[in-house]
Amino acid sequence: MSPLPPFTNEPVLELRRAPAREALAGALAELDARLPLQVPVLVGGERGAATGLESTDPGAPSRLVAEAGRASEGDVTAAVEDAGRGFREWSGRPAEERASVLVAAAATLRGRRPELAALAVRECAKPWPEADADVCEAIDFLEYYARAAIELDRGRPLLQVPGERNCMRYSPRGVVAVISPWNFPLAIAAGMTAAALAAGNAVVLKPAEQSPGCALALVEALHAAGCPPHALALLPGLGDAGAALVRHPGVHVIAFTGSSAVGLDIVRAAADTPQGQPHLKRVVAEMGGKNCVIVDSDADLDEAVPAIVGSAFAYAGQKCSAAARVLAHEAVYEPLVERLAGAVEVQAVGQAERFATEVPPVIEREAQQRVARYAAAAASSGRIVARAEDVPAEGWFCPPTLACDLDPDAPVLREEVFGPLLTVEPVHSVEAACDIVDSLPFALTGGLLSRSPATVEAVARRSPVGNLYVNRAITGAMVGRQPFGGNRRSGTGAKAGGPDYLLQFVEPRVLTENTMRHGLVVE
Ligand SMILES: NC(=O)c1ccc[n+]([C@@H]2O[C@H](COP(=O)([O-])OP(=O)(O)OC[C@H]3O[C@@H](n4cnc5c(N)ncnc54)[C@H](O)[C@@H]3O)[C@@H](O)[C@H]2O)c1
């Protein structure tokens, strides 16, 4: 097997070019003609039920995108037991061979890029740039972890002394339960699944109920690439299927990305060691955030305004890394609020399939109601300074909103809204802004806009967030360039797309051999 070329990020489409837009629009028309997709429960390659769950278009809720199975507790048990058998086969393959399967799956996704982006547009209302980037990131994860697993398989050098041989190897842990969210319907499911498989584990994937169609595309690509059906099962379903999976004693690792409430429940459940479970469960949890952007008195507002607005409102604020709270030095507070207000009012709200759309609908009715509740609370405990009122009547739209003058104890300043609502507050100093950031239970992403290297250094030292972005947008982490993930209640700090991530999916084993001769055995 020839060595893989060095990893590079999959280049995103240049949507300013008409042919690129035409290819995507064509793929969307073809997809529409095939809807609804059928997403079965898939265990050991056997197609189970594809009924019980429906995913719909957030921009046109009467459009059915996928009919999916709704995995039961029995399906969970069957999937975990089958994955236990699949683990033996898959973990026995050399790391290079497993890597070649991941690379082949990446090639399949690459060949289907327009169609898969179209699916993310329909199933999750991702505007085209985000939908295309989602597919690219899925490809990146497959390619990156394929290489990382080969590297990890070489082990790490240890100190050697005469008469003794020491080596440390990393062995896969067993069955990995992958539980994914809908907001990166392909990329996040692909990332956790690819890491687990690359390291030699078997996977039971429980995707978000809002995006089973995207998950099926990933699983099909991996199966077609040579991943044994017993090493990768798909359980479309609701939270109850995830809860049953987490608690199954045959699961060794739980790789979860989603809300903090569910993540904390998983951490608690995984601590249990029921009868018949000889191992401890490892939890990799990537959770929510309350991402703050600090704007210093010397910040370039021409740079700050688009960076903040893009981070807060792209994909309707539904990225875990999205900007939610701006802490602006009092010297620039007034002009910043005025300029942010102007930018918010002209946000292009519309259907995800329109190329000009900046703010699409949110994922579902409950999300729309949640954002509306927080916006109402912000209006009563503070002041709404800008709102893009002109939103389509059909679909789960929320007007992009900017709020200020809030009560410092208002829940909207501390809780994750996960929608197009941004707050701004004045602070006396960058130090005071850091105190606020430090008081939050979340520590996912953060931003700083400042021209002073000393301030950049001081904030970087103090900030607890997993990913701090300076003088730029705070979204858009790239695999291999910005290993991603939060601290505190935002995550277990595993850093997806980074050099340490695979360590979560393996256990180190050390072999020490006495190499001194003990004399000749004479019979
Ligand atoms: N930190 C990150 O890298 C990151 C990335 C993307 C999204 N997120 C977070 O994800 C959230 C949005 O995603 P969501 O709405 O899909 O989250 P969610 O927690 O509602 O659901 C995530 C997954 O967990 C499953 N689930 C629900 N209840 C469960 C339970 N009791 N036990 C096990 N599984 C259960 C769901 O069915 C789904 O598959 C936001 O909070 C966002 O910040 C974080």
The ligand as an SDF file (V2000), in Angstrom:
LIG
                    3D

 44 48  0  0  0  0  0  0  0  0999 V2000
  -19.2240   21.7020   20.9850 N   0  0  0  0  0  0  0  0  0  0  0  0
  -19.4280   21.3160   19.7470 C   0  0  0  0  0  0  0  0  0  0  0  0
  -18.5130   20.9310   19.0150 O   0  0  0  0  0  0  0  0  0  0  0  0
  -20.8360   21.3170   19.1990 C   0  0  0  0  0  0  0  0  0  0  0  0
  -21.0260   21.1490   17.8310 C   0  0  0  0  0  0  0  0  0  0  0  0
  -22.3310   21.1510   17.3250 C   0  0  0  0  0  0  0  0  0  0  0  0
  -23.4030   21.3250   18.1730 C   0  0  0  0  0  0  0  0  0  0  0  0
  -23.1830   21.5120   19.4870 N   0  0  0  0  0  0  0  0  0  0  0  0
  -24.3200   21.7510   20.3880 C   0  0  0  0  0  0  0  0  0  0  0  0
  -25.3930   20.9000   20.0150 O   0  0  0  0  0  0  0  0  0  0  0  0
  -26.6320   21.5120   20.3480 C   0  0  0  0  0  0  0  0  0  0  0  0
  -27.5590   21.4380   19.1610 C   0  0  0  0  0  0  0  0  0  0  0  0
  -27.7120   20.1210   18.7380 O   0  0  0  0  0  0  0  0  0  0  0  0
  -28.9980   19.2330   19.0850 P   0  0  0  0  0  0  0  0  0  0  0  0
  -30.1950   20.0960   19.2040 O   0  0  0  0  0  0  0  0  0  0  0  0
  -29.0300   18.1260   18.0960 O   0  0  0  0  0  0  0  0  0  0  0  0
  -28.5990   18.6650   20.5250 O   0  0  0  0  0  0  0  0  0  0  0  0
  -29.3490   17.5630   21.4010 P   0  0  0  0  0  0  0  0  0  0  0  0
  -28.5550   17.4180   22.6530 O   0  0  0  0  0  0  0  0  0  0  0  0
  -30.7890   17.8560   21.5270 O   0  0  0  0  0  0  0  0  0  0  0  0
  -29.2500   16.2190   20.5320 O   0  0  0  0  0  0  0  0  0  0  0  0
  -28.0150   15.6810   20.1350 C   0  0  0  0  0  0  0  0  0  0  0  0
  -28.1570   14.1830   19.9610 C   0  0  0  0  0  0  0  0  0  0  0  0
  -28.4170   13.5870   21.2320 O   0  0  0  0  0  0  0  0  0  0  0  0
  -29.5530   12.7370   21.1280 C   0  0  0  0  0  0  0  0  0  0  0  0
  -30.1870   12.6750   22.4580 N   0  0  0  0  0  0  0  0  0  0  0  0
  -31.2100   13.4340   22.9400 C   0  0  0  0  0  0  0  0  0  0  0  0
  -31.4880   13.0820   24.2070 N   0  0  0  0  0  0  0  0  0  0  0  0
  -30.6160   12.0970   24.5420 C   0  0  0  0  0  0  0  0  0  0  0  0
  -30.3640   11.3570   25.7300 C   0  0  0  0  0  0  0  0  0  0  0  0
  -31.0840   11.5460   26.8360 N   0  0  0  0  0  0  0  0  0  0  0  0
  -29.3540   10.4650   25.7280 N   0  0  0  0  0  0  0  0  0  0  0  0
  -28.5890   10.2690   24.6310 C   0  0  0  0  0  0  0  0  0  0  0  0
  -28.7960   10.9270   23.4710 N   0  0  0  0  0  0  0  0  0  0  0  0
  -29.7820   11.8410   23.4330 C   0  0  0  0  0  0  0  0  0  0  0  0
  -30.3820   13.3690   20.0510 C   0  0  0  0  0  0  0  0  0  0  0  0
  -31.3410   12.4600   19.5550 O   0  0  0  0  0  0  0  0  0  0  0  0
  -29.3080   13.7640   19.0580 C   0  0  0  0  0  0  0  0  0  0  0  0
  -28.9080   12.6650   18.2910 O   0  0  0  0  0  0  0  0  0  0  0  0
  -26.2720   22.9270   20.7620 C   0  0  0  0  0  0  0  0  0  0  0  0
  -26.2800   23.0090   22.1610 O   0  0  0  0  0  0  0  0  0  0  0  0
  -24.8630   23.1180   20.2180 C   0  0  0  0  0  0  0  0  0  0  0  0
  -24.0980   24.0800   20.9060 O   0  0  0  0  0  0  0  0  0  0  0  0
  -21.9320   21.5030   20.0220 C   0  0  0  0  0  0  0  0  0  0  0  0
  1  2  1  0
  2  3  2  0
  2  4  1  0
  4  5  1  0
  4 44  2  0
  5  6  2  0
  6  7  1  0
  7  8  2  0
  8  9  1  0
  8 44  1  0
  9 10  1  0
  9 42  1  0
 10 11  1  0
 11 12  1  0
 11 40  1  0
 12 13  1  0
 13 14  1  0
 14 15  2  0
 14 16  1  0
 14 17  1  0
 17 18  1  0
 18 19  2  0
 18 20  1  0
 18 21  1  0
 21 22  1  0
 22 23  1  0
 23 24  1  0
 23 38  1  0
 24 25  1  0
 25 26  1  0
 25 36  1  0
 26 27  1  0
 26 35  1  0
 27 28  2  0
 28 29  1  0
 29 30  1  0
 29 35  2  0
 30 31  1  0
 30 32  2  0
 32 33  1  0
 33 34  2  0
 34 35  1  0
 36 37  1  0
 36 38  1  0
 38 39  1  0
 40 41  1  0
 40 42  1  0
 42 43  1  0
M  CHG  2   8   1  16  -1
M  END
$$$$
